[in-house]
Structures are given as structure tokens and as C-alpha cells.
Amino acid sequence: MSHTHSLIDDYLFALGVPHTAGYSEDRVANMPFRTLFGFSKLLEEYGIHSEAYNLEDRNEITKITPPFLANTSVGEVIVTAISPTQISYISEGTPETVSLERFMTAWDGNVLLSFPDSDAAEPKYALHKRIEFFMTAKKWVLSACALFLLVFLYISSGLYHYISATLLILINLAGLYFTYLLVQKSLKIHNPAADHVCGILQVGGCDSILETDASKFFGLFGWSEVGFAYFSVSLITLLLLPDMLPWLALCNLCCLPFSFWSIWYQRFRAHKWCTLCVCVQATLWLLFFCYLGGGWLSQAWPLSTNILALGAAYLGVMLGLNALMPLIENNKSTQS
């Protein structure tokens, strides 16, 4: 069964059955048989009786009351509404509506109808719901702590006195977010935000570029890793060691030639546009103008050992992230 991790959550939601995403997705990940039959056996644990049919007369689908599962050439989808001319469904968490005729060409005639009991619910739902609440609360607390530290360091370092420094913090945060999405793309971790941004210039462009050999620095480091290391170290250095601003400006200047190569490669070699990559390049140039406008670049001379320390920080984080990426990939593959 394809795309099962979001399918179970969406289907239970459509059926109105109380559940938690974490438990349901974990159960699907451990299904011995990823078929409509296997899925129906799983639903029995929730108090849901299911029946599978193969409709020889395809037009019979218009007589079935949604929601139900339908097997298509791209995997299972959740049919949510049917009219004489159109059909609405959820595929990979995304609602779509197509003509009935177009749907018929992709559908193989197999459907799974589900009938929840009046007390249908996830096993130990109350316990799982409490765990889910605390896990969500933990993320919010972590985000609040990070925000507090960011504001505290921003004020205590005196960076608020400089408009250019304030802009540098915001732009580095944006660059960190873009490269974080790129890292997720590299790991093939589904993120709706990344898919939405990547589709702005060209649908699938980010994935195509990340599959090329050019997405690797010296064939070892993904450019997404390099970018994440650059923006994270720049942001932390800016907040903790604001006196390093001139050398941060010099490092930014050294990165700019890469932006020309990246745009050239996408335009003339790959003939694909990676929206996130373009956003990263634009971020580098915005940083440059802030460094230049704030007068930080002119203070980078004469050179000192500070630039070496900064380079070591960039390299250390990049090597650490590069070592971590295979571990994340292996963990992800064992859970899928």
C-alpha cells in the first residue's frame, strides 16, 4: 500500500473515528500486508467493519456513499464526494477534484467500504491523546524557549541599535528555514510547506535538482547541508559574538560566486528551477547588501585569526550534519 502514513490518518478523520496520528501511522508502518485487505484488518482494531468490492460496472461508483477507499494507478485515495460529472478525493493528504471520466482512467475498479461502530475509536485512545498533547506541548515549549533566547541575545548584545544587524538576523532566519526545507527534501521527508514553495517556479523542480550530481559539494556534502551549516553558524555567531560581524561579512562575500553558478546551472544545464535554491541565493545577496550598507564589510581588513575560527565553525557544523544525515536516513528507512 502506498502513501499509507498519511492515508490512515485522513481516512479515520473522514470516517469521524477518534484517533491519534502517531499511533495510527505507527500501526500502518508495522502492517505485514500493505493491501486493501490488510488495511481492512487494521481498521477492525478501531471498531470499523470493512468490505472490499471489485466493480465490473465502473458507473456503480456513483451509487456509493463516501467516504471510501479506491485503488488507483498512483495508490489508494479517499473518495470524499461524487457528483454526476466530478469526483473529489484526498491523495497524499491533498484534496483534489477531477472529472469522473479522468478518475475512471486511473481507477482499477477496487473499493473498500467502511462502517464504523457507534463506539468506534482507537484502542487506548484517551491515553494516546494525552501523550500526543504532551508531545505537542513539548514542541511549543521548545519553540518558546528558542524565541526567548533569540530575543534575549538580540537585546543583550546591543544589536537592536543597528538596523543592518536586525535585518541580518531576520534574513539568516529565513535562510535557515529555506535550507531546513532543502535538507528535508534531500532526506525525502514529506513537508507540505516545502512542496508548496518548490511549486512556485516549477513543480518538481527542487526534487529534480537535488537528484543531480551538482547537488553535492565535492561529491560528499549536499549543498543543503552546506547552506544549513552556513546560516546556522552565521546566526549563532551574530547573536553570541557580534564583534565577529566584519568577518561574517567577509565569509558572505566569499559565498556570492556560488550564487552565479547555481543560477547558471539551473537555467542552462539542468533546465529546471529549484525554488528553494533560488530563495537561498537571493538570501545570500540580501545579506551582502545588509553587510555592505551597515559598513561591516569595510571593517574586515586587515585580516585576523577570527576568520579562521569562523571557518572552523562552519566546517565543523557541516561535517557534523553530514555525519548525521545517513543516521536519519537509516532510521527513516527502518520505520517505513
C-alpha positions, 0 to 999 in steps of 0.5 A: 500500500502506498502513501499509507502514513498519511492515508490512515490518518485522513481516512479515520478523520473522514470516517469521524473515528477518534484517533491519534496520528502517531499511533495510527501511522505507527500501526500502518508502518508495522502492517505485514500486508500493505493491501486493501485487505490488510488495511481492512484488518487494521481498521477492525482494531478501531471498531470499523467493519470493512468490505472490499468490492471489485466493480465490473460496472465502473458507473456503480461508483456513483451509487456509493456513499463516501467516504471510501477507499479506491485503488488507483494507478498512483495508490489508494485515495479517499473518495470524499464526494461524487457528483454526476460529472466530478469526483473529489478525493484526498491523495497524499493528504491533498484534496483534489477534484477531477472529472469522473471520466479522468478518475475512471482512467486511473481507477482499477475498479477496487473499493473498500467500504467502511462502517464504523461502530457507534463506539468506534475509536482507537484502542487506548485512545484517551491515553494516546491523546494525552501523550500526543498533547504532551508531545505537542506541548513539548514542541511549543515549549521548545519553540518558546524557549528558542524565541526567548533566547533569540530575543534575549541575545538580540537585546543583550548584545546591543544589536537592536541599535543597528538596523543592518544587524536586525535585518541580518538576523531576520534574513539568516532566519529565513535562510535557515528555514529555506535550507531546513526545507532543502535538507528535508527534501534531500532526506525525502521527508514529506513537508507540505510547506516545502512542496508548496514553495518548490511549486512556485517556479516549477513543480518538481523542480527542487526534487529534480535538482537535488537528484543531480550530481551538482547537488553535492559539494565535492561529491560528499556534502549536499549543498543543503547541508552546506547552506544549513551549516552556513546560516546556522553558524552565521546566526549563532555567531551574530547573536553570541559574538557580534564583534565577529560581524566584519568577518561574517561579512567577509565569509558572505562575500566569499559565498556570492560566486556560488550564487552565479553558478547555481543560477547558471546551472539551473537555467542552462544545464539542468533546465529546471528551477529549484525554488528553494535554491533560488530563495537561498541565493537571493538570501545570500545577496540580501545579506551582502547588501545588509553587510555592505550598507551597515559598513561591516564589510569595510571593517574586515581588513586587515585580516585576523585569526577570527576568520579562521575560527569562523571557518572552523565553525562552519566546517565543523557544523557541516561535517557534523550534519553530514555525519548525521544525515545517513543516521536519519536516513537509516532510521527513516528507512527502518520505520517505513 
